[in-house]
Amino acid sequence: MFTISKLVQAMEPSATLAMAAKAKDLKAQGKTVYDLSVGEPDFRTPKHICDAANAAMNAGHTKYTIASGIPELKNAVVAEYKSRFGHEYAAAQVCIANGAKHALHNAFTTVINPGDEVIVPAPYWVSYTELIKLAGGVPVIVETKESENFLLKPDAFRAAITPKTKLLLLCNPSNPTGTMYSPEQLGELADIVLEKNLGVVSDEIYDRLVYTGKFASTATIRPGMQDRTILVNGVSKTYSMTGWRIGWTIAPMDVAKKIAELQSQETSNPCSISQYAALAAIQGDQTCVSDMLKEFAKRRDYVKQRIAGIDGFSCPEMGGAFYAFFNVKKHLGRKYGNVQIDNSTQWCQELLEKKCVATVMGSSFGCEGYVRASFATSMETLEKAFDLIEEFIG
């Protein structure tokens, strides 16, 4: 009775969620699965945040809010940004969304016209290209090199710009690679943005999960960038609140107004209770963040050491986030048992089937020959998973 739209037919499903679903199927069969597929902290949401949610319910904050979010949370977002980076925003420039993915959708849908090109450095998060296409845009993929830490270089950026280019999309620190632009490197890209009169969508969801170097926000890196940058962030990764679904955009006033109008027609407000929980997260004791970061740093160091110790494996410097993006090219093009494995998809699928270790194929991030492993899981899981990976390639 129905014909599926061409846009949806062309859409690729999320590879990370697909691998996680396969892992859950194996768990349901009674198997022990070591899941390194999903970027979700294994810590419980801190107690004071959960307490704030209970208090919000008891206070009757269970009704519709303003579609773009409660004023208290928007004020907290701009205050936190000012305290960290020194730049002023008005609360009206913030739109609280149903997670950072929804915030990205809002941004692309608001500013992209059919045929507009968006420059996307590869490797890229799996949903970026699909969200751009759903908004009518054209993702222009620019390959980067492991030897250059998978960072977009100014010459490559400049060469990709055409009269149709509208936006540059950045994820800093990066999902899937964990690499991070230094302030100097980010500034070089910003100079080209300003010269060519482009806009930037900057996904900074991992901005507080940083191990080496200094994080710089795209909007503050050069004078004039604040007026041409849409920032995307949220509480999911920093406070282990993935299921609460609270993200946001901070945008130039004219764009922010239209993002809010779009959201009012799409979803109305995000969950009222989650908004009050996010408010407690931002304004409350930040010890939970530093404690989680310390544990992530230990896991990062362990994973880095394990990858370095496996013949043929390599990965870039993981300056932030909680992912290792490692090179498996040496282990492709051969048989594992009776199965010929020629690409990263087959490699990850066979690893899951044979050793019950869930990872994500690099091809889904626009970079064949690599595999993403999340270390947002226990050290025990990481130790066993890498033991099994070594068994698998041996």
C-alpha positions in Angstrom: 0.0 0.0 0.0 2.9 2.4 0.6 6.0 3.3 -1.4 9.0 4.1 0.7 10.5 7.5 -0.1 13.7 7.7 -2.1 15.4 9.6 0.7 14.7 6.8 3.2 15.4 4.0 0.8 18.9 5.5 0.1 19.6 5.9 3.9 22.2 3.5 5.4 21.3 2.1 8.8 23.6 3.0 11.7 26.5 0.4 11.7 27.2 1.0 15.4 23.7 0.2 16.4 23.5 -2.7 14.0 26.6 -4.3 15.6 25.3 -3.6 19.1 22.0 -5.4 18.1 23.9 -8.4 16.9 25.9 -8.5 20.1 22.6 -8.4 22.1 21.3 -11.3 20.0 24.3 -13.4 20.9 23.8 -12.5 24.6 20.2 -13.6 24.3 21.5 -17.0 23.1 23.4 -17.3 26.4 26.8 -16.3 25.0 29.3 -14.0 26.8 29.9 -11.1 24.5 32.6 -8.5 24.9 31.1 -5.4 23.4 33.4 -2.7 22.1 30.9 -1.4 19.6 28.8 1.3 21.2 30.1 4.7 22.4 28.3 4.6 25.7 30.0 5.1 29.1 29.6 2.0 31.3 29.3 4.2 34.5 25.9 4.8 36.1 24.5 8.3 35.8 25.8 10.1 39.0 23.4 10.0 41.9 22.9 13.8 42.3 21.7 13.9 38.7 19.2 11.1 39.3 18.1 12.8 42.5 17.4 16.0 40.5 15.2 14.0 38.2 13.2 12.6 41.1 12.9 16.1 42.6 11.6 17.4 39.3 8.9 14.8 39.1 7.9 15.4 42.7 7.7 19.1 42.0 5.4 18.5 39.1 7.8 19.3 36.2 6.1 16.7 34.1 4.3 18.9 31.6 5.2 20.5 28.3 8.1 23.0 28.5 9.0 25.7 25.9 9.8 23.8 22.7 13.4 24.9 22.7 14.0 24.0 26.4 13.6 25.4 29.8 15.2 28.8 30.4 17.2 27.6 33.4 19.0 24.9 31.3 19.7 27.3 28.4 21.1 29.8 30.8 23.3 27.1 32.3 24.6 26.1 28.9 25.7 29.7 28.0 27.1 30.3 31.5 29.2 27.1 31.2 30.4 28.1 27.8 31.4 31.6 28.9 33.3 30.2 31.9 35.3 27.9 29.8 35.9 30.0 26.6 35.1 33.5 27.6 32.5 34.1 24.8 29.1 35.5 25.3 25.9 34.0 24.0 22.3 34.8 24.7 20.1 32.0 26.0 17.9 32.5 22.9 20.8 31.2 20.9 20.5 27.8 22.5 18.0 25.1 21.5 17.8 22.0 23.8 17.2 18.9 21.6 16.5 15.2 22.1 20.2 14.3 22.1 23.1 15.6 20.0 22.0 13.5 17.0 18.7 15.4 16.9 20.6 18.6 17.4 22.6 17.8 14.3 19.5 17.0 12.3 18.0 20.4 13.4 21.1 22.2 12.3 21.4 20.6 8.9 17.7 20.8 8.1 17.7 24.5 9.1 20.6 25.7 7.0 21.0 23.3 4.0 19.2 23.8 0.7 18.9 21.0 -1.9 22.3 20.5 -3.6 24.3 22.4 -0.9 27.7 20.7 -0.3 29.0 19.9 3.1 32.7 19.0 3.5 33.1 16.0 5.7 36.6 14.7 6.7 36.8 10.9 6.7 36.8 9.0 9.0 33.5 10.4 10.1 30.8 9.4 12.5 28.4 7.0 10.8 25.3 9.3 11.0 26.8 12.5 9.6 26.5 11.7 5.9 22.9 10.3 6.3 21.7 13.3 8.2 23.2 15.6 5.5 21.5 13.7 2.8 18.1 13.6 4.6 18.3 17.4 4.7 18.9 17.5 0.9 22.6 18.2 1.1 25.5 16.5 -0.6 28.3 15.2 1.6 31.7 15.8 0.1 34.1 13.3 1.7 37.7 14.3 2.1 40.1 11.5 3.0 42.6 12.0 5.7 45.7 10.0 6.6 46.6 7.9 9.6 50.2 9.3 9.3 48.7 12.8 9.8 46.5 11.7 12.7 43.4 11.6 10.5 43.2 15.4 10.7 41.9 17.6 7.8 44.8 19.5 6.3 44.2 23.1 5.0 45.3 22.2 1.5 42.9 19.3 1.3 40.1 21.4 2.7 40.7 24.2 0.3 40.8 21.8 -2.7 37.4 20.4 -1.8 35.6 23.8 -1.8 33.4 24.5 -4.8 30.8 27.2 -5.5 28.2 24.8 -4.0 30.1 24.4 -0.7 27.9 25.6 2.3 29.4 24.0 5.4 32.4 22.3 6.9 31.5 19.6 9.4 34.0 18.9 12.2 34.0 16.5 15.1 36.5 17.5 17.7 37.7 15.3 19.5 36.8 12.8 16.9 34.5 9.9 16.7 35.8 7.4 15.5 39.5 8.1 15.7 39.9 9.9 19.1 42.2 12.4 17.5 41.9 16.1 18.3 42.8 19.4 16.5 45.2 21.6 18.3 44.3 25.3 18.5 46.8 26.1 15.8 45.4 23.4 13.5 41.9 24.5 14.1 42.8 28.1 13.5 44.2 27.2 10.0 40.9 25.7 9.0 39.0 28.7 10.4 41.1 31.0 8.3 39.8 29.3 5.2 36.3 29.3 6.5 36.4 33.0 6.9 38.1 33.6 3.6 35.6 31.5 1.7 32.6 32.7 3.6 31.5 29.3 4.8 29.7 28.0 7.8 30.7 25.3 10.3 28.8 22.7 12.2 31.1 21.7 15.0 30.3 18.6 17.0 32.0 19.0 20.4 30.2 16.3 22.3 33.5 14.9 23.6 35.0 18.3 24.5 35.6 17.4 28.2 36.9 13.9 27.6 40.5 15.0 26.7 43.7 13.3 27.6 46.5 15.1 25.8 46.7 18.7 24.5 44.3 21.5 24.9 40.8 21.5 23.5 39.7 24.6 21.5 36.2 25.4 20.5 35.7 26.2 16.8 33.5 29.2 17.6 36.2 30.9 19.6 39.3 30.1 17.6 39.2 33.3 15.5 37.3 36.6 15.6 34.2 36.2 13.4 33.9 32.4 13.8 31.1 32.7 16.5 28.8 34.2 13.8 29.3 31.4 11.4 29.5 28.3 13.7 26.7 26.1 14.9 28.0 24.3 18.0 26.5 20.8 18.9 27.0 19.4 22.4 25.1 17.6 25.2 25.3 15.6 28.4 25.4 12.1 27.1 29.1 11.3 27.1 30.4 13.7 29.8 27.9 12.6 32.5 27.1 9.1 31.3 23.5 10.2 30.4 23.1 8.6 27.0 19.5 7.4 27.6 18.3 10.8 29.0 18.5 12.2 25.4 19.6 15.8 26.0 21.8 17.7 23.5 21.8 21.2 22.2 22.8 23.6 19.5 24.3 27.1 20.1 23.9 29.1 16.9 23.8 32.6 15.5 20.6 34.3 16.6 18.8 34.1 13.2 19.7 30.4 12.8 18.8 29.6 16.4 15.3 31.1 16.0 14.6 28.9 13.0 16.0 25.8 14.7 13.6 26.4 17.6 10.7 26.8 15.2 11.6 23.6 13.4 11.8 21.7 16.6 8.4 23.1 17.7 6.9 21.4 14.7 8.9 18.1 14.9 9.1 17.0 18.5 8.1 19.9 20.7 10.2 20.0 23.9 12.7 17.3 25.0 11.7 15.3 28.1 11.0 17.8 30.9 12.5 15.6 33.6 15.7 15.0 31.6 16.1 18.7 31.2 16.1 19.2 34.9 18.6 16.3 35.3 20.9 18.0 32.7 20.6 21.2 34.6 21.9 19.5 37.8 24.7 17.9 35.7 26.0 21.2 34.4 25.6 23.1 37.6 26.4 20.4 40.1 29.6 18.9 41.5 32.0 18.1 38.6 34.0 15.5 40.5 32.1 12.8 38.7 33.5 14.1 35.4 37.1 14.0 36.6 36.6 10.6 38.1 35.3 9.1 34.9 38.0 10.8 32.9 40.7 9.3 35.1 39.3 5.8 34.5 38.9 6.4 30.7 42.6 7.5 30.6 43.7 4.3 32.2 41.7 2.3 29.7 43.0 4.4 26.8 46.6 3.7 27.9 45.9 0.0 28.2 44.2 -0.2 24.7 47.1 1.8 23.2 49.6 -0.6 24.7 47.6 -3.7 23.5 47.3 -2.3 19.9 51.0 -1.5 19.8 51.8 -5.1 20.8 49.8 -6.8 18.0 51.6 -7.4 14.8 50.3 -5.3 12.0 48.0 -3.2 14.2 48.4 0.6 14.5 46.3 3.6 15.5 46.6 7.4 15.7 47.1 9.3 19.0 43.9 9.2 21.0 43.8 12.7 22.4 40.1 12.6 23.4 36.8 10.7 23.3 36.9 7.0 24.1 37.6 5.2 20.8 40.6 3.4 19.2 40.5 3.3 15.4 43.1 0.7 14.5 44.6 -0.5 11.2 43.9 -4.1 10.3 44.9 -4.0 6.6 47.8 -6.5 7.2 45.2 -9.0 8.4 42.8 -8.8 5.4 43.0 -10.8 2.2 43.5 -14.1 4.0 41.5 -17.0 5.4 40.4 -17.3 9.0 39.7 -21.0 9.3 37.7 -21.7 6.1 36.4 -18.1 5.7 38.1 -15.6 3.3 38.1 -12.1 4.8 38.9 -9.3 2.4 37.4 -6.2 4.2 36.7 -4.7 7.6 33.0 -5.6 7.5 33.8 -9.3 7.1 36.6 -9.0 9.7 34.3 -7.5 12.3 31.5 -9.9 11.6 33.7 -13.0 11.8 35.3 -11.7 15.0 31.9 -11.4 16.5 30.8 -14.8 15.3 33.9 -16.7 16.2 35.1 -14.9 19.4 32.1 -12.9 20.6 33.9 -9.6 20.4 31.8 -6.7 19.0 33.6 -3.9 17.1 32.6 -1.7 14.2 33.9 -1.8 10.7 35.9 1.1 9.4 34.1 1.2 6.1 31.0 2.5 8.0 33.1 5.5 8.9 34.3 6.0 5.4 37.7 4.4 6.0 38.2 0.8 4.8 40.8 -1.3 6.4 40.3 0.0 10.0 38.2 -1.1 13.0 36.7 1.0 15.8 36.8 -0.2 19.3 35.2 1.7 22.2 37.0 1.6 25.5 33.9 3.0 27.3 33.7 -0.4 29.1 35.3 -2.2 32.0 39.0 -3.0 32.1 38.1 -6.7 32.5 36.1 -6.5 29.2 38.9 -4.8 27.4 41.5 -7.3 28.6 39.4 -10.3 27.6 38.4 -8.7 24.3 42.0 -8.0 23.2 43.1 -11.5 24.3 40.4 -12.9 22.0 41.3 -10.5 19.1 44.9 -11.8 19.3 43.6 -15.4 19.3 41.4 -14.5 16.3 44.2 -13.1 14.1 46.6 -15.9 15.1 
